[in-house]
Amino acid sequence: MRLLSRIRVNFVGRVATLALATAFSAILSVALLPLATRVLQASDYGTYALLMSIVTLVSTAMDGGASLLLPAHYGPAFASERGRIFVSVAVTAGIGASTVALLLTSLWIWQHRAFPNQVIPLVTIAITAIIIPMRTVTSISITVFSVTGRSLAIAAQMVSQAVLVFLGTLVALFGFSMGGASLFIGAACGQFAALCVCLLVLWYYNELSSPSRRWFQGALSNAPATAVSGFMDGARGLGENAMLAGASGLHAAGILSHARLYYNLLMALGSTVAHNVWVNSLMDARDPLSNFKTTESAWALVQVAFSCAGIIFVFFGEEIVDIISNGKLTEAGSYIPVLVIVALIQITEQSAAAIVYASGRAASATWFRTITVLGSLAVLYPLIMLFGIKGILAVCIIEAAAYRLYLRILASRERNVPFQDRIAFFGCLAIVAAMAFEHFAMPPLGIQLGLMVAEIVLIAFVGRRSIGEMIMGVRQMLFELPG
């Protein structure tokens, strides 16, 4: 019990708990691949990626203003008021998401009558429509748990969702021979499990109540801004998958989807830190004398982990994917290091982001994000036609770098912004250098192993201070009483 108490009050303990849940989810996701790819093809994963990008688009766009309303009001409110806030936002978001889900199903039925040779069956569309409102409410609950520091609840959601996705997919695939629809059945089972955890946790804390007119009005007033932001974020992924499928087929979309699996796992690891450090970052942003020490220490360690992962995938990415996917998705291995670079760029400028949100300049950042996404979509199709998946990756890098640069510019108008991303920049350079050497020199296995170890050691040396701080935090959690 004393150890559990230490974990709850210790920052490293909370991050570690969420990181273990993330790792468990990642292990199950990867373990599912060699089993599912005995039956499924890359085109099945392409269909899954295409429809799930619609789910992501709707769930982020129809959040009922949660991303703006909850951080500002949920934390300071009493339990009864929290219940009114959550239910009001969830009902608003659920109605919007359900409406879009019904429209999606109706549109498919109409198109199926006009074009009876549809590739995607009705059962897949129906399951996708069911997932949409569940995903929307679950996303709101993650925001709730994040702003109230309940990382254990997020961890419980992740674990339960991963287990049900794993079991649901395998039962549908091998027990009922559902083919590609098994991926969607598994996703629906996992989303239902995460929703149940959400409701149980809120019920336990007495944070489920009747909605109120005040918070309905608050949700509706914030919904347009969050809808624009969420729509553009979701449109990015949907546009990629739709254009790639149209230009190169569902096989190419499946390859990119698999490469993004590893990117998503890394970003999930980053989220374990984000959910725990965001409150501290906002507090530091409001203090003009702060140097964002906690923010720097937490994210530097993530940058070290991302950089090391990128180096490993440069030298052995294709071999790893080949083993995991029974040779059906091997092409994805060569794209993973570039996506790691994208991930590294996207976790930079955390202090600047906190200053922007704390100073009320988030709307400006949202509109800039909208403009960059629109620009990306405008040039995406010709680049896909010319360069395929490589064109998408080039746009991702440019877009991520432009947005992070704009965050720094916005934050600099408020106060001095410390530079805390030397590890990320060093990691990007190391990955690019390793990719160039691997491509042009084609070294034998022994040299590849030696170079991989050398670059990982060098990255660890650059981030040695953060590694040392993590070790000290673990020792404090294990051997000292909570203060």
CORJO-V722491 format. One record per residue. N is the residue number from 0. SS is DSSP state (helix for helix, strand for strand, loop for the rest). NEAR is the number of other C-alpha atoms within 12 Angstrom. D_LAST is the distance of its C-alpha to the last C-alpha in whole Angstrom. Layout:
n;ss;near;d_last
N;SS;NEAR;D_LAST
N;SS;NEAR;D_LAST
This chain:
n;ss;near;d_last
0;loop;9;16
1;helix;14;13
2;helix;19;13
3;helix;17;14
4;helix;19;11
5;helix;26;9
6;helix;29;12
7;helix;28;12
8;helix;27;8
9;loop;31;9
10;helix;37;12
11;helix;35;14
12;helix;32;14
13;helix;34;15
14;helix;40;18
15;helix;32;19
16;helix;34;20
17;helix;37;22
18;helix;34;23
19;helix;26;24
20;helix;32;26
21;helix;35;28
22;helix;28;29
23;helix;27;30
24;helix;33;32
25;helix;30;34
26;helix;22;35
27;helix;28;36
28;helix;36;38
29;helix;26;39
30;helix;26;40
31;helix;32;42
32;helix;34;45
33;helix;25;47
34;helix;24;47
35;helix;36;48
36;loop;35;50
37;loop;22;53
38;loop;28;54
39;loop;34;53
40;loop;31;54
41;helix;35;52
42;helix;31;54
43;helix;37;52
44;helix;41;49
45;helix;39;51
46;helix;41;52
47;helix;41;48
48;helix;39;47
49;helix;40;49
50;helix;43;49
51;helix;34;45
52;helix;33;45
53;helix;40;47
54;helix;42;44
55;helix;34;41
56;helix;34;43
57;helix;46;44
58;helix;47;40
59;helix;42;39
60;helix;39;42
61;loop;48;42
62;loop;50;38
63;loop;45;39
64;loop;45;37
65;helix;49;34
66;helix;43;33
67;helix;34;33
68;helix;33;32
69;helix;40;29
70;helix;30;27
71;helix;25;28
72;helix;27;28
73;loop;33;27
74;loop;25;23
75;loop;16;23
76;loop;20;26
77;loop;18;26
78;helix;22;26
79;helix;22;30
80;helix;26;30
81;helix;37;29
82;helix;34;31
83;helix;31;34
84;helix;43;33
85;helix;51;32
86;helix;37;36
87;helix;36;38
88;helix;48;36
89;helix;49;37
90;helix;34;40
91;helix;36;41
92;helix;42;40
93;helix;35;42
94;helix;26;45
95;helix;32;46
96;helix;36;45
97;helix;31;47
98;helix;21;50
99;helix;28;49
100;helix;33;49
101;helix;23;52
102;helix;20;54
103;helix;27;53
104;helix;27;55
105;helix;18;58
106;helix;19;58
107;helix;27;58
108;helix;21;61
109;helix;15;63
110;helix;18;63
111;helix;18;64
112;helix;13;67
113;helix;11;68
114;loop;13;67
115;loop;14;67
116;loop;12;66
117;loop;16;62
118;loop;20;60
119;loop;30;57
120;loop;25;58
121;helix;25;57
122;helix;22;55
123;helix;33;52
124;helix;36;53
125;helix;27;52
126;helix;33;49
127;helix;46;48
128;helix;37;48
129;helix;32;46
130;helix;41;43
131;helix;46;43
132;helix;41;42
133;helix;41;40
134;helix;45;38
135;helix;46;38
136;helix;42;36
137;helix;40;34
138;helix;41;33
139;helix;43;32
140;helix;44;30
141;helix;40;28
142;helix;39;28
143;helix;41;26
144;helix;35;23
145;helix;33;23
146;helix;33;22
147;loop;32;20
148;loop;32;18
149;loop;33;19
150;helix;42;20
151;helix;34;20
152;helix;37;23
153;helix;41;25
154;helix;38;24
155;helix;32;26
156;helix;38;29
157;helix;43;29
158;helix;32;30
159;helix;31;32
160;helix;37;34
161;helix;35;35
162;helix;31;36
163;helix;33;38
164;helix;37;40
165;helix;37;40
166;helix;30;42
167;helix;32;44
168;helix;39;45
169;helix;37;46
170;helix;24;48
171;helix;27;50
172;helix;28;51
173;helix;22;52
174;helix;13;52
175;loop;15;54
176;loop;18;55
177;loop;25;54
178;loop;32;54
179;loop;37;52
180;helix;37;51
181;helix;37;49
182;helix;44;47
183;helix;43;47
184;helix;36;46
185;helix;36;43
186;helix;41;42
187;helix;37;43
188;helix;33;41
189;helix;34;38
190;helix;38;38
191;helix;33;38
192;helix;31;36
193;helix;37;33
194;helix;35;34
195;helix;26;34
196;helix;29;30
197;helix;40;30
198;helix;31;32
199;helix;19;30
200;helix;27;27
201;helix;30;28
202;helix;19;30
203;helix;14;27
204;loop;21;25
205;loop;19;28
206;loop;31;29
207;loop;27;32
208;loop;24;35
209;loop;22;38
210;loop;25;39
211;loop;23;39
212;helix;17;42
213;helix;17;39
214;helix;32;37
215;helix;27;40
216;helix;19;42
217;helix;29;38
218;helix;37;39
219;helix;29;42
220;helix;20;42
221;helix;29;39
222;helix;32;41
223;helix;26;44
224;helix;31;41
225;helix;35;39
226;helix;34;42
227;helix;31;44
228;helix;38;41
229;helix;36;40
230;helix;33;44
231;helix;35;44
232;helix;36;41
233;helix;33;43
234;helix;36;46
235;helix;36;45
236;helix;36;45
237;helix;33;48
238;helix;34;50
239;helix;45;49
240;helix;42;50
241;helix;34;53
242;helix;32;55
243;helix;39;54
244;helix;34;55
245;helix;23;58
246;helix;24;59
247;helix;25;58
248;loop;26;58
249;helix;30;55
250;helix;32;55
251;helix;39;54
252;helix;42;51
253;helix;38;50
254;helix;43;50
255;helix;46;47
256;helix;41;45
257;helix;42;45
258;helix;38;44
259;helix;36;41
260;helix;30;40
261;helix;36;38
262;helix;32;37
263;helix;25;36
264;helix;33;34
265;helix;38;32
266;helix;32;31
267;helix;32;30
268;helix;38;27
269;helix;36;27
270;helix;33;26
271;helix;40;23
272;helix;41;22
273;helix;38;23
274;helix;38;22
275;helix;40;18
276;helix;36;19
277;helix;36;21
278;helix;31;19
279;helix;32;18
280;helix;34;21
281;helix;31;23
282;helix;24;20
283;helix;32;21
284;helix;35;25
285;helix;25;25
286;loop;20;24
287;loop;18;27
288;loop;14;25
289;loop;22;22
290;loop;25;23
291;loop;35;22
292;helix;25;20
293;helix;32;18
294;helix;40;21
295;helix;38;23
296;helix;34;20
297;helix;43;20
298;helix;43;24
299;helix;42;25
300;helix;41;24
301;helix;43;26
302;helix;46;29
303;helix;41;29
304;helix;33;29
305;helix;48;32
306;helix;46;34
307;helix;39;34
308;helix;37;35
309;helix;44;38
310;helix;45;39
311;helix;34;39
312;helix;37;41
313;helix;42;44
314;helix;39;45
315;helix;30;45
316;helix;31;44
317;helix;28;48
318;helix;23;48
319;helix;27;44
320;helix;32;46
321;helix;23;49
322;helix;22;48
323;helix;28;45
324;loop;34;48
325;loop;25;51
326;loop;23;52
327;loop;31;53
328;loop;39;50
329;helix;30;50
330;helix;28;51
331;helix;39;48
332;helix;37;46
333;helix;35;48
334;helix;39;46
335;helix;43;43
336;helix;44;42
337;helix;45;43
338;helix;45;41
339;helix;47;38
340;helix;42;39
341;helix;42;39
342;helix;41;35
343;helix;45;34
344;helix;36;36
345;helix;36;34
346;loop;44;31
347;loop;42;31
348;loop;40;31
349;helix;45;28
350;helix;46;27
351;helix;43;30
352;helix;40;30
353;helix;37;27
354;helix;41;29
355;helix;34;32
356;helix;32;30
357;helix;30;28
358;loop;26;32
359;loop;21;34
360;loop;25;36
361;helix;26;35
362;helix;24;39
363;helix;23;40
364;helix;31;38
365;helix;33;39
366;helix;25;43
367;helix;28;43
368;helix;32;42
369;helix;28;44
370;helix;23;47
371;helix;31;46
372;helix;34;46
373;helix;24;49
374;helix;22;51
375;helix;33;49
376;helix;32;51
377;helix;20;54
378;helix;24;55
379;helix;35;53
380;helix;28;56
381;helix;22;58
382;helix;24;56
383;helix;32;56
384;helix;20;59
385;helix;16;59
386;helix;18;56
387;loop;29;55
388;helix;40;51
389;helix;29;51
390;helix;27;52
391;helix;39;49
392;helix;33;47
393;helix;24;48
394;helix;33;48
395;helix;35;44
396;helix;27;43
397;helix;23;45
398;helix;32;43
399;helix;31;40
400;helix;26;40
401;helix;27;42
402;helix;32;39
403;helix;33;37
404;helix;26;39
405;helix;29;39
406;helix;36;36
407;helix;30;35
408;helix;24;38
409;helix;32;37
410;helix;33;34
411;helix;24;36
412;loop;16;37
413;loop;24;34
414;loop;25;32
415;loop;21;32
416;loop;31;31
417;loop;27;29
418;loop;24;31
419;loop;30;28
420;loop;33;31
421;helix;26;32
422;helix;36;31
423;helix;39;33
424;helix;31;36
425;helix;32;36
426;helix;43;36
427;helix;37;39
428;helix;25;41
429;helix;37;40
430;helix;37;41
431;helix;27;44
432;helix;24;46
433;helix;37;45
434;helix;32;47
435;helix;19;50
436;helix;21;50
437;helix;28;50
438;helix;15;53
439;helix;10;55
440;helix;13;55
441;loop;16;54
442;loop;19;53
443;loop;14;53
444;helix;14;50
445;helix;12;49
446;helix;17;49
447;helix;25;47
448;helix;21;45
449;helix;18;44
450;helix;27;44
451;helix;32;41
452;helix;20;39
453;helix;19;40
454;helix;32;39
455;helix;31;36
456;helix;21;35
457;helix;21;36
458;helix;37;33
459;helix;28;30
460;helix;20;31
461;helix;27;31
462;loop;35;28
463;helix;21;26
464;helix;21;24
465;helix;30;22
466;helix;25;23
467;helix;19;21
468;helix;23;18
469;helix;27;18
470;helix;19;18
471;helix;19;15
472;helix;28;13
473;helix;24;15
474;helix;20;14
475;helix;22;10
476;helix;28;11
477;helix;23;13
478;helix;16;12
479;loop;18;9
480;loop;18;6
481;loop;20;4
482;loop;10;0
